[in-house]
Amino acid sequence: MVVGQTLSIDNFVVSSCGTTRRVEDLKVHLKEYKQLDGSSKMLVSRVGDGSIITRFDKTPLPRSRGDVVCPHFLELKWATGCPYSCAWCYLQGTFRFLEYGKKPRPKDFSRVEQHLQAFFKGDGVRPELLNSGELSDSMITENRVRPFSSFVMDLFQSQNLHRILFVTKSPQIGNLLERADSKKAIVSFSLNAEPVARRWEKAPSVRERIEAAGLLKDAGFQVRIRIDPMVPVDGWRKAYDGLLELVFSRLTPDRITAGSLRGLQSTINNAKDRSWTVYLEEQSNWGKKVAEQTRKEMYLHVFSTLKGAYGFRRVAMCKETIGMWRELGMDYRKIKCNCIM
């Protein structure tokens, strides 16, 4: 067994450095959550201290027109940071107090396994989609001897209730393509119009990401697309039409979630390139946003193009206000967005 590897033996997790931990020592905490549709559900709030598995519940239940809609999803915090340098990345603010900032840092896989095994064995746990890409790009270790995707897919293969969500800008999906258990995972690619990506995203090209998404779709994976953040640059209609043409010429996604440019104050304060902030004109309870009328025009154009040109209707918006959902005639209480099952 290589250093750092773990073995699961019944209800124990044994690491190669000799430590043994009981899975039962980690408590799975449940909490009643009010849902967007008005119902209540008893859901996992965290496992143990919440350092690995916790519910993202930072967005309050929306009540007024300017409140943003965001279902409370479950995070798998296996790593922090990202190798890419997108100008508006919120990790710049999230990790502003850390010495290493947003430099990619995977956590000890034995701890991740311990928390996942406790979660899998927890009583009263409903089927969940665990988001592995909220605090890090999900594919930051794919070139290592022990890539995260292979490690975590082995664990999810041992149960039949939950699924793992990979969120990425990376085309390095070779390890996933080797899997025979594609139904245990959903892969979401963040995309943008090429002029926007070239200006503000220091990441693999949009075309590389789309080809990777197509290969995974061909292999039987459920593939989602995030068009986020949309930016109203000059000629944005043509630019986003071009993005949709690139996507649908290669694959039909299972779900598309769109979002407009937004910035928390902590992100803006810590961004090295703030040129994108000139598009931010309004306040919400989730930072500054593009003007409402402009956002409305962008969503209407993209959603109508998806419906008219591609017959595609499985759409939602990310961290958008109740007012915008109503303006578009969409019911936020029935949201099916990127981070939920």
N, C-alpha and C positions, 0 to 999 in steps of 0.2 A: 504494500500500500504506500503511495507517495505521500510526502509530507503535506498535511492540510486536508487529506482525504478523510471522509467519514463513512461509517457503516451504521445502518439502522438495524438494531437487534431487538425485536419485540417492541417494548416501550422505552428503549434506551437509545441515545445517540452517543456513539463512541468515536472520538477523534484519534488521529494517528499520533498525537502528542501524549496520549494516555489518559486524558480526562474523560469521565463518563457522566452524563447528565440524564436525569429522568425527564421524559417528555411531560409527565404529569406535574412536574414542578412549575411548569409554565401554565398559568391560568388563562383561559380564553374568556375575556370579558364581554358580556352582552349588554346591550342598552336599547331602550325603545326609542326609535327615530320616527319623527313625523315625516311623511312622504309628501312629495309635491302634489299628489292627487288628493291629499287630505287624510289618507289612511295612516296607520301606524304599524311599524314592523319591529320585532325584536331582532337586532342584528349585532354582529361582532363589532365592538368598538376598538378593541386592540387585543393582541396576544402578549402576555407578560407585560413588560414595561412600554410596549409600543414602539420599540426601537427598530423592529423589523416589519411587523404587520400592524397597521393602524388604519382607522377610517379617516379619509379626508372629509372633514366637516367644518372647514374654515368659513365656508359661505353660509350665512344664516338663511333660514327659510324665507324666500322672497315674499314680500307683502305689498310694497309700493311699486309704482311704475318704473322707478329707476333702479330697483334691486335686480341683481343678476341671478340667472337660473343656473344651478349646478347641482346635480344629484350627488349625494354623498357616497363616494365609491371607496373601495378598499385598496390601500397601497401596500405593495411589497417593496420595502425600502432596503434592497439588497446592496445598494451602492449610492454614491453621490457624485455629482459632477458630469461633465460632458467635454469631449475633445474638440467639439466644433465651437465656433465663435460667432453666433448670430447676434446682431447688434442689440436686439430687444430681449435677449434671453433673461428670464426672471431669476435664473440661478445666480446671476451677478448680484442681485440683492439678497436672495435667500442665504447665500454663503458668504456674505460680505465680512463677517466677523471671524471667519476661519482663516488660519495662516495659509492653508493651501488653496483657499478660494474654491473655484469650480473645477479644479483639476480632478479628473476621474479617480475615484477611490472605492474599489469594491470592498465590501465587508467580509469578515471571516465566513466562509461557506458553511462551516460546521454550525455556527450560530443561526445562519439562515435556515439550514435544514432542521435544526431543533425547533425553531418557531413554526415552520411549515408543518412538521409532523404533529406538533401540538394542535395546530389549527385543524388539520385533517381529522384528528381524533376528537375534536371538541363536540360536546353535546349541544343540540339545538341550533347547529350551524346550518344556515340556508345555503343553496348554491350561490357561489360568488365568482366574480371575475376579478383577479388580483392584478392591479396595474403596476408593472415593474418599471415604468418609464416616467414617473412623476418627478423624481429628484435626480434622475440620470437617464441618458440615452440607454435603452435596454441592451444594446449590442456593443458595449465598450470593451468587452473582454474576448471577443470572438477570435482574435489572433493568438490567444494564450493557450497553453497546454490544456487547461481545463476551462473551457468557455462556459459562461453563465447559462447560455441557452441549453446546452447539453445537460449540465448539472440539474437545472430546474425542471427540464422536461422529464428526466428520469424520475424525479420526485412526483410530479403530477401524474405520471403514468401509473403510480401505485394506488390511485384513488379514482373515483368516477363521478364526483360531485362538482368539482371546481375546475376553472380554466385560468390560464395565465395570459395576460395581455402584454405583448412586446410593443413598445412605442419607440420609433426610431427614425433617423434620417440616414441610416447606414445601409449600403447595398451588400454588406458582408453577411449573407444569409446562408452560406454553404453548410454550416452545421445544422441548421433547421431543415434544409433540404434532404439531409441524410436520415431524418426521422420518419418512422412509419406511423407515428401516433399524432398526426396533424390535428385531430379533432380536439385535442387538449389545449390548443393554443389559438389565439387570435393575434394577428400582426397588423399594426397600424403604422402607416407611413405618413409623416408630416411633409406636405408639399406646398409649393407656392408658384405663382406665375414666374416664368424665367427672368424677366427684367427685375422683379423684386428680389428673387433669390440671388441673382448676380450682384446686386447692389448691397444687400444687407446680410446675406447668409454665407458664412464661411463654412461650407459643408459640401458633401458629395453632390454632384449635379442632379437636377430634377429628373433628367432622363435616366440616370443610373438608378435612382430610387424607384422610378416607375417600372423599369425592367426587373428589378429585384422583386417588386410587388407582383408582377406578372408571373415570375417563376414560382413564387410561393402559391399563388392562386392556381397555377397549373398543377402543382403538387398536392392540391386538396386542402390547403389552409384557408381559413376565413381571413380575408384581407379587408381592412378598413383604411380609409383615406381621411386625413385632416387637411383641409385647405385653410391654413391658419398660421399667421395672421394676414388677412387680406388687407392690402394697402391701396388707397385711391390715387395711385400715381397717374400721370398723364397717360391716356390710352389704356386705362385699366380694363375696360370691357374687352378689347381685343386681346390683351394679355391673359386674362382669365379664361376667355374662350379657347385660347391656344393651349392652356394647361388642361382643360377638359378634353380637348381633342387628343392630346398626348396620352392621357389616362385611358380613355375609352378605345383608343386604337390598340391598346395592349391588354386591357382587362376590364371586367365589370366588377367594381368593388362591391362588398357586401353592405357597406354603410359609408356615408360621407358626412362628416361634421365640418361645418364652416365656422370660422371665427374672424372677427375684424381686429385690427390693430388696437392694442390696449397696453397700458403701462402702469404698474404700481409705482408709487413714488420712490420706493426703495430701489426698484429696477432702474428708473430714470436717473436717480442720484449716482448710481454705481456703473452706469453704462459708459464705455469708452467712446462710442460713437452715438451721439444723440441726434443725428440728423433726421431720424425717423419721427422724432417727437413733434415736428412741425405739423403733423397730421392729427394730433390729439387736441380736441377742442372742448370736450365735455367731461364731467365728473360722474362716476357711478360709485356704488359701494365696493367695486373691485378695480379701482384706479381710474385713470383718464382714458377716454375713448374718442374715436373719430365721431364727427358730428352725426346726429341721429339720422337726418335725411340722407346723408351720403351712405351711411351703413345700410339703410333701407334699400337704396338703389342698387347697391352691390349685391345684397342677398337676393333681391328680386331677380336681378339679372342672372346670377349663377343658378338659382333654383329653377327659374323658368327655362333656362337653357338645358339643364339636366333633364327636366320633364319633357320639353318639346323635342330636343335633338336626340336624346338618348333613352327616353322612356323611363327615366330613373327618378324614384320618389322617396327613397329611404334616406332622408336628410334630417339634420338637426343643426342647432347652433351651439357654440361653446361660450360659456360665460357671457351670455347676452341678456339684456334686461327683459322684464315682463312686458314693458311697453313695446319693445321690438317684436316679441313673439305675437303680441296682439295686432300690431301694425301689419304683419305679414299673414294674419289669419291662421296662425299655427297655435296649437294647444300645448303649452309647455308642460302641462300635467301628464302628458303622454310621451314625454321626451324619450328618444332612443338615440343617445349620443355615444361618443367614442369610448368612454371609460366604464360603461355599464353593460351588463349581459344583454 
